[in-house]
Each structure stands twice: as C-alpha cells, then as structure tokens.
C-alpha cells in the first residue's frame, strides 16, 4: 500500500468498515475507542505513519487491563478486532471481513453435504452471506438426520414446522 499518514489510514479503515455494511454505531465505537487512541499514540511519539510496535503495545496494555479485571474479555476482543482491521488496511489497502473456517459441529451425511455444495455453487453471494446460509442449512439438515431423515424423500411441511419450533 502507498505510504499514507496514520490519520488517513484511520479514516480509510472507518470508511471501509462502513462500505462492508458494518453498523455505523459499531464503526464509530471502534474508531473512537480503538483507532483514535492508536492514532494519538503515534502522533504523541512523532510518528506519522503506521507503526506495528505502537499497535502491539496498545493491545498489550489492553490485555493487561483485561487480566486484572479493568475491562471484560469482550471489550478486549473489540480492541483487538479494531487494531487488526487497522493493520489489515495498512497491509492490504482493503478490508475483508471473514470468519475463520472451522469444522462444523453439525456432522452430515454425503447426501446433505452435496446438497449444500450444489446450492452454494449455484449462487453468487458475499462471503459472509454464503457462510450464514451454509451454517443455517447445516443446522437444518443435522436436525433432519437426528429425526431419521437421511434425505428429502419424506420431508414435508410438518418436518419444516418441527424444525422452526425447535429453534
């Protein structure tokens, strides 16, 4: 990425988060509580460009605060997420909000696995939407398997209603 000021990097990170559809209040909360203090630390040290050591020290301080009970784990994770987004914007020049791919707790048979692959292949969705659809269908198919439905042959409105009530 081209060399830009830490202030401009903060602004671009904020704008990129809004462009990704992250709620405006969440973006501003992250900017005011994470990005702005990081920018301030840079400027106080006379550093006008992104410095990994400053960001790392900021996160280390927040981790210490969490460990002694001054902030919650949730708050610490928000600090870390904001700092990681600033770092990603610095390194790549863009943000890609994705969830790490983890094995699903909803283990399916080959029939349902193939249905998911076929369904997702036929659509052109944003990565986050794709993951949401995958999770929801896996949960539904897992529920069907638990109730003895190895395929869709005998699945009807009654079973779909049963799943909805289960939620």
N, C-alpha and C positions, 0 to 999 in steps of 0.2 A: 504494500500500500504506500502511496505517496506520503511524504512527511507532512503531517498536519499538527497543529497545536493540540494540546491535551483538552483545551476548552472546546475546540471544534470537534474533536473526537467524541467528547461527551455529548455534544449536540447531535452528531450523526448517529450515535448509538440510540439516543432517545427517539429520533425520527425513524430509525429502522425498526425499533420495537413497535411504534405506532403503526407503521406500514405493515407489520406482520399481524396486526389485529389484536395485539395485547391491549387490554383495557387501559384507557387513558389514566385513570387514577393509579393503577399499578405502575405504569411507566413513570408518572411523576413521583410516586413514592420512592421508586428505585433511584430516580435521578437525584432527588433531594437528600435521601438518606445514604446513598452509596456513591454514586458517580460524582456529585458535587463535592463531598468531603475528600474524595480521591484527587479531584482536580485541585482543590485547595492545598492539599499536602504537596502536590507537585509545585505549585506556584510559590508556596512558602519556602521551598528549597531552591527556588530559582530555576526550576526545570520546566521547560515549556512543552516538551514532548513526552509521550507515554514512556514510563519507566516501570518495568516489571517489578523491580525491587520495592518500589513505593507501594504498588498494589499488593504485593505479597505481604509487606509489613502491615498494611491496613487490615488484611484478612487475618493475619496472625494475632493482631490486637483484638479483633472481634472474637476470635476463637478463645482467647484468654478470658474475655468478658463472659462468654458462654460457660466456660469451665468453672468460673467462680459464681455463676448464677445471676449475673447482672443482666444478661439477655437470654432469651429462650433459644433452643435449638432451631426452631422455626425462623426466628429473626436472623440467626447466624446464617442459615441456608439462604435467606433472601439477600444478605450481604454478599455471600459467595456467588450467588446467581448473577447479581448485578455486576460484580467485578469480572466474572467470567464473560459476560456479554461485552463489557468494555474491552477486554483482552481480545475476544474473538473479532470485534470490529477493527481493532488495531492490526491484528494479524491477517485477516482475510478481506477487510473492507466491506463486509456484509455480515448479517446475522442469519443463521439457520437454526431455528428453534426446533429441536427434535428430541424425542425421548430415547433413551438408550434401549437397544433391543435386548430384552431379557426373555428367558424361556417362560412360556405361559404356564400358569397353574392349571389351566383348562386343557387337559390332555385329550385329544380327539382321535378318532379312527381315521383311516386313509380316505374314506368317503367324504367326511366333513372337511378334512384338510384340503382336499382337492376342490371342493365347492368354494372354499374361501379363496384359494389361489385363482380359480377361474373368475370369480366375482370381482376380485380386486384388479385382475389383469384387464378386464373389460372397461374399467373406469379410469379417468384421468383426474385424480384428486390431489389436493395438497397433502403433504406428508402427514401432518397432524390428523387430518380428516381420515386418511387411509388407516392410520393406527387406531383411531376411535372406532371405525367400522369393524376392523379386524377384532378388536377386543370385544365389542358387543356381539358379533356373530359367534365368536368362540364361546362366549358365556352362554348364549342360547343353545348352541349345538351341544355343549357339555351338559346342560340341563336335560336336553333330549336324551342323551346317552344314559344319564342317571335314571331316566324314566323308561328305559328299554327300547328307545327308538334308534336303531342302528343306521337308518336312512330316513328319507322323507315320505316313503310309501304310505304310511298310515298317519302322518301328521296332518291335523286339521285345525279348525278354529278353536276347538276345545283345548288342545295342547298349547296353542299360542296364548290363549287366555290364562291357562295354568301358569305359564312362564311369567306373564305380566303380573299375576297375583303374587308369584314367588319373589319378584323384585321388591 
